[in-house]
Each structure stands twice: as structure tokens, then as C-alpha cells.
Amino acid sequence: MSNAYSISDARRSLPQIVHDAESGTELQITRRGQVVAVLIGIRQFELLKAKDQSFMQAYMRFREQVDADMLIPNTGKSILHGLRDTGPGREFSFDE
């Protein structure tokens, strides 16, 4: 957890705190120095809530959310673009 706010600070900064949570930051809310709540974004919440789904349900949900063209590596619009090293690699020999 990277940020902690007292309840009074959270009231004053609510729009910024909500924006941070939407961006993926996990926020702690404290009362008298003790953590009493955690604020997370909806994406993180849905992931936590979905822990009890089967693999197939999770896979089908992924397919609904992600365009298949975005999964083709080394294309400009791929979410995988730039992850694969296209260099020649390292030298290898089966001899010791």
C-alpha cells in the first residue's frame, strides 16, 4: 500500500483519492493511526471478486474485453508489441 489518508484528509481530498484509486493505486484510510479501510479501483475489485470463477469463465471474459488483433505480437496495435526480443539471441552449444 503506497498511500494512507486519515478520514479527515480523505474528506478534503476525495476527488484526488478516487482518481488515484481508478489509476490502480491502493489507498489506506486510517482512524487514529489505525488502518480501517482500503480503497481500490473497480478493476482491482472485479479481479478480487472474480476469484471464484472457473478458468473458462475468466477466459471468456478476457475474450470479451480484448480484441483478438491486439494479441498478435510485433504489430503496431498489439498490446504485446515490443515484448519479444527480435535480436539474434545468445550463442549456444550443446558441447560443454
C-alpha positions as a Markdown table, in Angstrom:
| # | Residue | x | y | z |
|---|---|---|---|---|
| 1 | Met | 0.0 | 0.0 | 0.0 |
| 2 | Ser | 1.6 | 3.2 | -1.1 |
| 3 | Asn | -0.7 | 5.9 | 0.3 |
| 4 | Ala | -2.5 | 6.4 | 3.6 |
| 5 | Tyr | -5.0 | 9.1 | 4.5 |
| 6 | Ser | -6.8 | 9.9 | 7.7 |
| 7 | Ile | -10.5 | 10.1 | 7.4 |
| 8 | Ser | -10.4 | 13.9 | 7.7 |
| 9 | Asp | -7.7 | 14.2 | 5.0 |
| 10 | Ala | -9.7 | 11.8 | 2.8 |
| 11 | Arg | -12.8 | 14.0 | 3.0 |
| 12 | Arg | -10.8 | 17.0 | 1.9 |
| 13 | Ser | -9.0 | 15.1 | -0.9 |
| 14 | Leu | -11.8 | 12.8 | -2.1 |
| 15 | Pro | -11.7 | 13.6 | -5.8 |
| 16 | Gln | -7.9 | 13.1 | -6.0 |
| 17 | Ile | -8.1 | 9.9 | -3.9 |
| 18 | Val | -10.8 | 8.5 | -6.2 |
| 19 | His | -8.7 | 9.4 | -9.2 |
| 20 | Asp | -5.7 | 7.6 | -7.7 |
| 21 | Ala | -7.7 | 4.5 | -6.9 |
| 22 | Glu | -9.0 | 4.5 | -10.5 |
| 23 | Ser | -5.4 | 4.6 | -11.7 |
| 24 | Gly | -4.6 | 1.5 | -9.7 |
| 25 | Thr | -3.1 | 2.9 | -6.5 |
| 26 | Glu | -4.3 | 1.1 | -3.4 |
| 27 | Leu | -5.1 | 3.6 | -0.6 |
| 28 | Gln | -5.4 | 3.1 | 3.1 |
| 29 | Ile | -7.9 | 5.1 | 5.2 |
| 30 | Thr | -6.9 | 5.5 | 8.8 |
| 31 | Arg | -8.6 | 6.5 | 12.1 |
| 32 | Arg | -6.4 | 7.5 | 14.9 |
| 33 | Gly | -3.4 | 5.9 | 13.1 |
| 34 | Gln | -5.0 | 2.5 | 12.6 |
| 35 | Val | -6.0 | 1.3 | 9.1 |
| 36 | Val | -9.8 | 0.9 | 9.0 |
| 37 | Ala | -10.4 | 0.7 | 5.2 |
| 38 | Val | -8.8 | 0.2 | 1.9 |
| 39 | Leu | -9.9 | 2.0 | -1.3 |
| 40 | Ile | -9.2 | 0.3 | -4.6 |
| 41 | Gly | -10.3 | 0.9 | -8.2 |
| 42 | Ile | -13.1 | -1.0 | -9.8 |
| 43 | Arg | -10.8 | -3.1 | -12.0 |
| 44 | Gln | -9.0 | -4.4 | -8.9 |
| 45 | Phe | -12.2 | -5.0 | -7.1 |
| 46 | Glu | -13.6 | -7.0 | -10.0 |
| 47 | Leu | -10.5 | -9.1 | -10.1 |
| 48 | Leu | -10.8 | -9.9 | -6.4 |
| 49 | Lys | -14.5 | -10.6 | -6.7 |
| 50 | Ala | -14.0 | -12.9 | -9.7 |
| 51 | Lys | -11.6 | -15.2 | -7.9 |
| 52 | Asp | -14.3 | -17.9 | -7.7 |
| 53 | Gln | -14.9 | -18.2 | -11.4 |
| 54 | Ser | -13.7 | -21.1 | -13.4 |
| 55 | Phe | -10.8 | -20.8 | -15.9 |
| 56 | Met | -13.3 | -20.9 | -18.8 |
| 57 | Gln | -15.4 | -18.1 | -17.3 |
| 58 | Ala | -12.3 | -16.0 | -16.9 |
| 59 | Tyr | -11.1 | -16.8 | -20.4 |
| 60 | Met | -14.4 | -15.9 | -21.9 |
| 61 | Arg | -14.5 | -12.7 | -20.0 |
| 62 | Phe | -10.9 | -11.9 | -21.3 |
| 63 | Arg | -12.0 | -12.6 | -24.9 |
| 64 | Glu | -14.9 | -10.2 | -24.5 |
| 65 | Gln | -12.7 | -7.4 | -23.2 |
| 66 | Val | -9.7 | -7.8 | -25.5 |
| 67 | Asp | -9.7 | -7.5 | -29.3 |
| 68 | Ala | -8.0 | -10.6 | -30.8 |
| 69 | Asp | -6.0 | -8.4 | -33.1 |
| 70 | Met | -4.3 | -6.8 | -30.1 |
| 71 | Leu | -2.8 | -10.2 | -29.2 |
| 72 | Ile | -0.8 | -10.6 | -32.4 |
| 73 | Pro | 2.9 | -9.9 | -31.5 |
| 74 | Asn | 5.0 | -7.4 | -33.3 |
| 75 | Thr | 2.2 | -5.4 | -34.8 |
| 76 | Gly | 1.8 | -1.7 | -34.1 |
| 77 | Lys | -1.5 | -2.1 | -32.3 |
| 78 | Ser | -0.7 | -5.2 | -30.3 |
| 79 | Ile | -0.6 | -5.0 | -26.5 |
| 80 | Leu | 2.4 | -7.4 | -26.8 |
| 81 | His | 4.3 | -5.1 | -29.2 |
| 82 | Gly | 7.9 | -4.7 | -28.2 |
| 83 | Leu | 7.9 | -7.5 | -25.6 |
| 84 | Arg | 9.7 | -10.0 | -27.9 |
| 85 | Asp | 13.4 | -9.5 | -28.4 |
| 86 | Thr | 13.9 | -9.8 | -32.2 |
| 87 | Gly | 17.7 | -9.8 | -31.8 |
| 88 | Pro | 19.8 | -12.8 | -32.8 |
| 89 | Gly | 19.9 | -14.1 | -29.2 |
| 90 | Arg | 22.9 | -15.6 | -27.4 |
| 91 | Glu | 25.3 | -18.2 | -28.7 |
| 92 | Phe | 24.6 | -21.7 | -27.6 |
| 93 | Ser | 26.3 | -25.0 | -27.9 |
| 94 | Phe | 25.4 | -28.5 | -26.7 |
| 95 | Asp | 29.1 | -29.1 | -26.1 |
| 96 | Glu | 30.3 | -28.4 | -22.6 |
